[in-house]
């Protein structure tokens, strides 16, 4: 049974674009067609993913979130797209996305209704899985609203996993299972990883520094239970946006400063988090684009060793995080949480990294963010002094 559940997908954290945080549940296309959740929006984003280098940087999924459906199922009981906003249907949209060398993600819910009130998959798991497979869907985000009990919630997540595997199509399975369990019981991450490719742990990410800080704090407090389970085939999502979404990068929107954007990109790489942007690729600054497409940061996030990073020290407003990488390397993040004043220095011994192994007997150090810079070679007994801007992060590769 365990082998049957291993779909061989998500060997590294998935990357792509998702509509929710930026476009929410906008369904009035007459009022604002450019921001409406519609076929047009996803076609335009797919075009940008190719023409602006996002696909080549590794962002391969275009994901539809909640509010894509018609208010009711069709006469055969199948889910159907809203006919006015998706006039060609999801199959044609998937064909278009595939023609661009991209993959299509879609959304449903384990309960009777989605979080926005559209038809859920409860008691339709096999039919919905078959429907998604027939449309050529490549990823399913499965939400957890409107389930009558924790038992039905868990049963629904298991049943949809099995149903997706039975279709014979490779479909990445994104769950919100642990998030809906946590208020009442500790999630069994071993079981969750058996069924899901990645899973939501924490509250919504929003376009704000306080949201990013909250996610990092929660992750550090729970790292003993979540870090060890992450790896090829199954990943912790540190957040979901506005109750409905995947682990979203809000870089390129309105709420983060430059240093805070650097912090989100650096820390999502350290945490081996799925990288799903939620922004408007038609209107994004060159600086945000350069950060999101930074090859060195993406390489850390996508490192094939597949180990999630963790916090190893806290000192006043500073935090020190590390992530083991392939080739005996380490990614190290120095985060300054102070929100007032100017840059500050943080000094630490290199013997502290990797349980004393990261720089033994010597190591080269490359700064990755906020700008690429070679720091040279250091000995095992050296100390490193790092200057970090308020709410900023310096990301190093050791």
C-alpha positions as CSV (number, residue, x, y, z in Angstrom):
1,X,0.0,0.0,0.0
2,X,2.8,2.4,0.8
3,X,4.4,1.8,-2.6
4,X,1.1,2.5,-4.3
5,X,0.9,5.9,-2.6
6,X,4.4,7.0,-3.7
7,X,3.6,8.9,-6.9
8,X,7.3,9.8,-7.5
9,X,6.5,13.5,-7.7
10,X,7.9,16.6,-6.0
11,X,11.4,15.3,-5.7
12,X,12.3,19.0,-5.0
13,X,9.9,21.7,-3.8
14,X,7.4,22.6,-6.5
15,X,7.7,26.1,-8.1
16,X,5.1,28.1,-9.9
17,X,2.5,30.9,-9.9
18,X,-0.9,30.9,-8.0
19,X,-3.6,33.5,-8.3
20,X,-5.0,33.8,-4.8
21,X,-3.1,36.4,-2.7
22,X,-3.0,38.9,-5.5
23,X,-6.4,38.2,-7.3
24,X,-8.5,36.7,-4.5
25,X,-12.0,35.6,-5.6
26,X,-12.6,38.3,-8.2
27,X,-15.4,37.0,-10.4
28,X,-16.9,40.2,-12.0
29,X,-15.1,40.2,-15.3
30,X,-17.3,43.0,-16.7
31,X,-16.1,45.3,-14.0
32,X,-12.4,44.5,-14.3
33,X,-11.5,41.9,-16.8
34,X,-7.7,42.2,-16.3
35,X,-8.1,41.1,-12.6
36,X,-10.9,38.6,-12.9
37,X,-10.3,34.9,-12.1
38,X,-10.8,33.7,-15.6
39,X,-9.3,31.9,-18.6
40,X,-7.9,35.1,-19.8
41,X,-5.9,35.7,-16.6
42,X,-4.2,32.3,-16.7
43,X,-3.5,32.5,-20.5
44,X,-1.8,35.8,-20.0
45,X,0.2,34.6,-17.0
46,X,1.3,31.5,-18.9
47,X,2.5,33.7,-21.8
48,X,4.5,35.8,-19.3
49,X,5.9,32.8,-17.6
50,X,7.6,31.9,-20.9
51,X,8.4,35.3,-22.4
52,X,9.8,36.7,-19.2
53,X,12.1,33.8,-18.2
54,X,10.0,32.4,-15.3
55,X,9.7,28.9,-16.8
56,X,13.5,28.8,-17.5
57,X,14.2,29.8,-13.9
58,X,12.2,26.8,-12.7
59,X,8.7,28.1,-12.1
60,X,6.7,25.4,-14.0
61,X,3.1,25.4,-12.5
62,X,0.3,27.8,-13.3
63,X,-2.2,27.2,-10.5
64,X,-5.9,28.0,-10.3
65,X,-7.2,28.5,-6.8
66,X,-10.7,28.8,-5.4
67,X,-13.6,30.4,-7.3
68,X,-13.0,28.8,-10.7
69,X,-16.1,26.6,-10.5
70,X,-19.7,27.0,-11.6
71,X,-22.0,27.2,-8.6
72,X,-23.3,23.6,-9.2
73,X,-22.1,20.3,-10.7
74,X,-23.2,19.2,-14.1
75,X,-26.0,16.6,-14.9
76,X,-23.5,13.8,-14.5
77,X,-22.4,15.1,-11.1
78,X,-19.0,16.4,-12.3
79,X,-17.4,19.6,-11.4
80,X,-17.5,22.3,-14.1
81,X,-15.8,25.6,-14.7
82,X,-17.8,28.8,-14.7
83,X,-18.9,28.9,-18.3
84,X,-18.6,32.7,-18.6
85,X,-15.2,33.1,-17.1
86,X,-13.7,29.9,-18.6
87,X,-15.6,29.6,-21.9
88,X,-13.2,27.0,-23.4
89,X,-13.2,24.8,-20.3
90,X,-10.3,23.6,-18.2
91,X,-9.2,20.9,-20.7
92,X,-8.5,23.6,-23.3
93,X,-6.7,25.7,-20.8
94,X,-4.5,22.8,-19.7
95,X,-3.7,22.1,-23.4
96,X,-2.6,25.7,-23.8
97,X,-0.5,25.7,-20.6
98,X,1.1,22.4,-21.7
99,X,1.9,23.9,-25.1
100,X,4.0,26.5,-23.3
101,X,6.0,23.8,-21.5
102,X,4.2,24.5,-18.3
103,X,1.9,22.5,-16.0
104,X,-1.6,23.3,-14.7
105,X,-2.7,23.2,-11.1
106,X,-6.3,23.3,-9.8
107,X,-8.2,23.6,-6.5
108,X,-10.8,21.6,-4.7
109,X,-11.9,21.0,-1.1
110,X,-12.2,17.9,1.1
111,X,-15.6,19.1,2.4
112,X,-19.1,19.7,1.2
113,X,-18.1,23.2,-0.1
114,X,-14.9,25.1,-0.9
115,X,-13.9,27.9,1.4
116,X,-15.6,30.3,-0.9
117,X,-18.8,28.3,-1.1
118,X,-18.4,26.4,-4.4
119,X,-19.0,22.6,-4.7
120,X,-16.6,20.6,-2.6
121,X,-15.4,17.0,-3.3
122,X,-17.0,15.3,-0.3
123,X,-18.4,11.9,-1.5
124,X,-17.1,12.6,-5.0
125,X,-13.4,11.9,-4.6
126,X,-13.0,9.3,-7.3
127,X,-15.2,11.2,-9.8
128,X,-13.3,14.5,-9.2
129,X,-9.9,12.8,-9.5
130,X,-11.0,11.2,-12.8
131,X,-12.3,14.6,-14.0
132,X,-9.1,16.4,-13.1
133,X,-7.0,13.7,-14.8
134,X,-9.2,13.8,-17.9
135,X,-8.6,17.6,-18.1
136,X,-4.8,17.1,-18.0
137,X,-4.4,18.7,-14.5
138,X,-0.9,18.3,-13.1
139,X,-1.4,19.5,-9.5
140,X,-4.3,19.5,-7.1
141,X,-4.5,21.9,-4.1
142,X,-7.0,20.2,-1.7
143,X,-8.4,22.5,0.9
144,X,-10.0,21.6,4.2
145,X,-13.0,23.8,4.7
146,X,-16.5,22.5,5.6
147,X,-15.6,19.0,6.7
148,X,-18.0,17.7,9.4
149,X,-15.3,16.1,11.6
150,X,-11.6,15.4,11.9
151,X,-12.3,11.8,11.0
152,X,-14.0,12.8,7.8
153,X,-11.3,15.3,7.1
154,X,-8.6,12.6,7.4
155,X,-10.6,10.1,5.4
156,X,-11.1,12.6,2.7
157,X,-7.4,13.4,2.3
158,X,-6.6,9.7,2.2
159,X,-9.3,8.9,-0.3
160,X,-8.4,11.6,-2.7
161,X,-4.7,10.5,-2.6
162,X,-5.7,7.0,-3.5
163,X,-8.2,8.3,-6.2
164,X,-5.5,10.5,-7.8
165,X,-3.1,7.5,-8.0
166,X,-5.8,5.3,-9.5
167,X,-6.2,7.7,-12.4
168,X,-2.8,6.8,-13.7
169,X,-1.9,10.4,-14.3
170,X,1.0,12.1,-12.4
171,X,-0.7,14.7,-10.2
172,X,1.1,16.5,-7.4
173,X,-1.1,16.4,-4.3
174,X,-1.0,19.5,-2.1
175,X,-2.9,19.1,1.3
176,X,-4.0,21.4,4.1
177,X,-4.5,18.4,6.4
178,X,-2.2,19.4,9.3
179,X,-3.4,23.0,9.4
180,X,-7.0,21.9,10.1
181,X,-5.9,19.3,12.6
182,X,-3.6,21.5,14.7
183,X,-6.3,23.4,16.8
184,X,-7.4,20.0,18.2
185,X,-4.6,17.5,17.8
186,X,-1.0,17.0,16.8
187,X,-0.7,16.0,13.2
188,X,0.9,12.7,12.3
189,X,3.4,13.9,9.8
190,X,4.6,10.4,8.9
191,X,1.1,9.5,7.7
192,X,0.5,12.9,6.0
193,X,3.7,12.5,4.0
194,X,2.6,9.0,3.0
195,X,-0.4,10.6,1.2
196,X,0.6,14.1,0.3
197,X,3.4,15.8,-1.6
198,X,3.3,19.0,0.4
199,X,1.1,20.2,3.2
200,X,0.1,23.5,4.8
201,X,1.1,24.1,8.4
202,X,0.3,27.7,9.3
203,X,-2.1,30.6,8.8
204,X,-2.4,32.7,5.7
205,X,0.5,34.6,4.3
206,X,-0.5,38.2,3.6
207,X,1.3,41.0,1.9
208,X,2.9,42.2,5.1
209,X,6.1,42.0,7.2
210,X,4.1,40.9,10.3
211,X,2.8,37.9,8.3
212,X,6.3,36.8,7.2
213,X,7.6,37.2,10.8
214,X,4.8,35.1,12.2
215,X,5.5,32.3,9.7
216,X,9.2,32.3,10.6
217,X,8.5,32.3,14.4
218,X,6.0,29.4,14.1
219,X,8.4,27.4,12.0
220,X,11.2,27.9,14.5
221,X,9.0,26.9,17.4
222,X,7.8,23.7,15.7
223,X,11.0,22.7,13.9
224,X,11.6,19.7,16.0
225,X,8.5,18.0,14.7
226,X,8.4,19.3,11.1
227,X,12.0,19.5,9.8
228,X,12.8,15.8,10.1
229,X,9.8,14.8,7.9
230,X,10.6,17.0,5.0
231,X,12.4,15.6,2.0
232,X,12.1,14.5,-1.6
233,X,8.4,13.7,-2.3
234,X,7.0,15.6,0.7
235,X,7.5,19.2,1.8
236,X,6.4,21.6,4.6
237,X,4.4,24.6,3.3
238,X,5.2,27.3,5.8
239,X,2.1,29.2,4.8
240,X,-0.9,29.4,2.6
241,X,-2.2,32.7,1.5
242,X,-5.6,33.9,2.7
243,X,-6.8,30.4,3.8
244,X,-6.8,29.1,0.3
245,X,-3.3,28.9,-1.1
246,X,0.0,27.3,-1.5
247,X,3.2,28.6,0.0
248,X,3.2,31.9,-1.6
249,X,5.9,34.5,-2.4
250,X,4.3,37.9,-2.1
251,X,7.4,39.6,-3.5
252,X,6.5,42.0,-6.3
253,X,3.3,43.2,-4.6
254,X,2.9,46.2,-2.2
255,X,3.5,45.3,1.4
256,X,7.2,44.3,1.7
257,X,10.2,46.6,1.6
258,X,13.2,45.5,-0.4
259,X,15.0,44.0,2.6
260,X,11.8,42.2,3.7
261,X,11.5,40.7,0.2
262,X,15.1,39.5,0.4
263,X,14.3,37.9,3.8
264,X,11.3,36.0,2.4
265,X,13.2,34.7,-0.6
266,X,16.2,33.7,1.5
267,X,14.2,32.1,4.3
268,X,11.9,30.2,1.9
269,X,15.1,28.8,0.3
270,X,16.4,27.8,3.8
271,X,13.1,26.1,4.7
272,X,12.9,24.1,1.4
273,X,9.5,25.6,0.9
274,X,7.5,25.2,-2.3
275,X,7.9,28.5,-4.3
276,X,4.6,29.7,-5.6
277,X,4.5,33.4,-6.5
278,X,1.2,35.3,-6.1
279,X,1.8,38.6,-8.0
280,X,0.9,40.2,-11.3
281,X,3.6,39.1,-13.7
282,X,2.3,41.7,-16.2
283,X,3.3,44.5,-13.7
284,X,6.4,43.6,-11.7
285,X,9.4,45.6,-11.0
286,X,12.8,44.6,-12.5
287,X,14.2,44.4,-8.9
288,X,11.5,41.9,-7.8
289,X,11.9,39.9,-11.0
290,X,15.6,39.7,-10.5
291,X,15.2,38.5,-6.9
292,X,12.6,35.9,-7.7
293,X,14.7,34.6,-10.6
294,X,17.9,34.5,-8.7
295,X,19.6,31.3,-9.8
296,X,21.8,30.9,-6.7
297,X,18.8,31.2,-4.3
298,X,16.7,28.8,-6.4
299,X,19.5,26.3,-6.5
300,X,19.5,26.3,-2.6
301,X,15.8,25.9,-2.5
302,X,15.9,23.1,-5.1
303,X,19.0,21.3,-3.6
304,X,18.7,17.6,-4.3
305,X,19.7,16.5,-0.8
306,X,16.3,17.7,0.2
307,X,16.9,18.6,3.8
308,X,14.9,21.4,5.4
309,X,16.8,24.1,7.2
310,X,16.4,25.1,10.9
311,X,17.2,27.8,13.4
312,X,20.4,27.2,15.3
313,X,20.8,30.4,17.4
314,X,18.9,33.5,18.6
315,X,20.6,36.6,20.0
316,X,18.4,39.6,20.8
317,X,17.1,40.7,17.3
318,X,19.3,38.3,15.3
319,X,18.5,34.7,14.2
320,X,21.0,32.2,12.7
321,X,19.6,29.5,10.4
322,X,21.4,26.7,8.5
323,X,20.4,24.2,5.9
324,X,22.6,21.2,4.9
325,X,23.1,21.0,1.1
326,X,24.5,18.4,-1.2
327,X,28.3,18.3,-1.8
328,X,28.9,18.8,2.0
329,X,27.9,22.5,1.6
330,X,25.6,24.5,3.9
331,X,23.3,27.5,3.3
332,X,23.4,29.9,6.2
333,X,21.0,32.8,6.8
334,X,21.6,35.7,9.2
335,X,18.3,37.5,9.9
336,X,17.9,40.9,11.6
337,X,14.4,41.3,13.1
338,X,15.0,44.8,14.4
339,X,12.7,47.3,12.8
340,X,14.4,50.6,13.8
341,X,17.8,52.2,13.2
342,X,20.4,51.2,10.7
343,X,22.5,48.1,9.8
344,X,23.9,46.0,12.6
345,X,26.7,43.4,12.8
346,X,26.3,39.9,14.0
347,X,29.4,37.9,14.8
348,X,29.5,34.1,15.2
349,X,32.1,31.3,15.2
350,X,32.3,29.1,12.1
351,X,32.7,26.1,14.5
352,X,29.0,26.6,15.3
353,X,27.9,25.5,11.8
354,X,26.9,22.0,10.9
355,X,27.7,20.6,14.3
356,X,31.3,21.7,13.8
357,X,31.6,20.1,10.4
358,X,30.6,22.8,7.9
359,X,34.0,24.5,8.0
360,X,36.4,21.8,9.1
361,X,39.3,22.3,8.5
362,X,38.5,25.2,6.2
363,X,35.8,26.5,3.9
364,X,35.0,29.0,1.2
365,X,32.1,31.4,1.7
366,X,29.9,33.0,-1.0
367,X,27.3,35.6,-0.2
368,X,24.2,35.0,-2.2
369,X,21.8,37.7,-0.9
370,X,21.2,40.6,-0.9
371,X,24.0,40.6,-3.5
372,X,26.4,38.0,-4.8
373,X,29.9,38.4,-3.4
374,X,32.9,36.1,-2.8
375,X,34.0,36.3,0.8
376,X,37.1,34.0,0.3
377,X,38.4,31.1,2.4
378,X,38.2,30.8,6.2
379,X,39.6,28.4,8.7
380,X,37.5,26.3,11.1
381,X,38.4,28.5,14.1
382,X,37.5,31.8,12.4
383,X,34.7,34.1,13.4
384,X,32.4,35.7,10.8
385,X,31.0,39.2,11.2
386,X,27.9,39.9,9.0
387,X,26.3,43.3,8.6
388,X,22.5,43.0,8.1
389,X,19.9,45.7,7.5
390,X,16.8,46.0,9.7
391,X,14.3,43.3,8.7
392,X,16.8,42.0,6.2
393,X,18.7,38.8,5.8
394,X,22.2,37.9,4.5
395,X,22.2,34.5,2.8
396,X,25.5,32.7,2.6
397,X,26.7,29.4,1.0
398,X,29.5,27.7,3.0
